[in-house]
Amino acid sequence: MPHMLTRSLDRAATIFVLIVAACGVLIPLSNLLLPAGSALQVPTYLVALWGKYVCYAILALSIDLIWGYCGILSLGHGAFFALGGYAMGMYLMRQIGTRGVYGNPILPDFMVFLNYSKLPWYWHGFDMFWFAALMVLFVPGLLAFCFGWLAFRSRVTGVYLSIITQAMTYALLLAFFRNDFGFGGNNGLTDFKDILGFNVQAEGTRAALFALSCLALILAFLICRAVVSSKLGKVLIAIRDAESRTRFLGYRVESYKLFVFTLSACMAGVAGALYVPQVGIINPSEFAPGNSIEAVIWVAVGGRGTLVGAALGAVVVNYAKTFFTSGVLAPYWLFMLGALFVLVTLLLPKGILGTFNSWWDHVSSKTPNADSAAREDGVTEPKMAE
C-alpha cells in the first residue's frame, strides 16, 4: 500500500502539471488565433479572470505548504500576497511617466495630487523591472523571516500564532490606508499603462501574463512537491504531528519552520505580483484579514495536505464567488462561504481531493485478493502439516 499510494500521488502530480501546462498553452492560443465569436475562442476578459484564479491557486499552494505539511495556520498570508502586488504595482506606476493625468515624468499622479516635492527614497529603483522582481521576493521574504524568527523562537504555536499573523496583516492594512505612507492611500495603485514595454491592456499581453501565471503555478507546485517528498518534508510532517517529540529527538524545529514559512511567503509574493497587472489595481483592501481567512478556506475545501487539492479549492471557490456574486445571491455570498466551510469541515474533513484519495485507496485495497497480493510480494501462506 505505501508503494501504491506513492505511485498514485506521483501520477496525480503529473496529471496536474500536464493540465496546467495545457491550459497555459491552449487558452492563450484560442484567444489570439481563433476569430471572435467562434465557439472555441476564449474572450480576453475570461483570460484575465482565469489568470486571477491561477494566481489564487499559487497563494493556496503557499498556505497548504505550511498548514497542511507543517501545521502552521497563518491567517495573515494575504499580507505577503499584497506586498508582492505592491512591489509590482510600484514598477508599473513608474512606467506611466508623462502619460499620467498631471504629466509628471517622475512622480505618480497621487503624489502630485498630495503635493509631494520629490520621490520617496523607497520608490527609487522601481523603474527597473529586475529590481521590482527582486523586491517581489525580498520584501515578503524579509517580513516572513523577521516575523517567523521572533514567533518561532518564542515557541508561539497554535491559535496564538494564527491571531498574531492576523494582527500583522491588519496593522499593514491600517498603515497602507494612510496617504502619507506613500502608496496611494485608500485608492492604492492603478491606471497602469505598460509592462516591459507592452501595453498591459492588449490581448497579447494578457495572454502572455496568463501563460506566465500557469508557468509560475507549475514551478511553485514542483517546488512544494520537492520539499514535501524529501527528508525535509518528513521532518515537517513530524513537526506538524508531534512538535515536542521532534524537538526532543534533536531537530531544530524553529529553523525548519522558519525556512518553510519564508519560502511560503515568497511564493505568495510572486502570486501577488502576477495578480496585479492582470487585475489592474492594488489597494489596501488586499491586506484585509478576511482575504487571508478566505484563502485558508480554499485550502480546506480542496484538501489540506494534498497540494493539488489546495489549487483546486482556490479555483472552485473563486469560480463560485464570481458566479454567485453577480445575481440575487450577491448579498449572501459571505454566508454561503461560511456555510461551505462548515459543511466541508463536518462532511468532508479531508477536503474534496483528500476524501477522494481516501475513497480510492479503500477501493484499490479491496481489488486484488489476498493470495495474489501475497504472491506479488513473494510470500505464500504456510500449509498445514499432514
Order of alpha helices (4+ residues) and beta strands (2+ residues): alpha-alpha-alpha-alpha-alpha-alpha-beta-beta-beta-alpha-alpha-alpha-alpha-beta-alpha-alpha-alpha-alpha-alpha
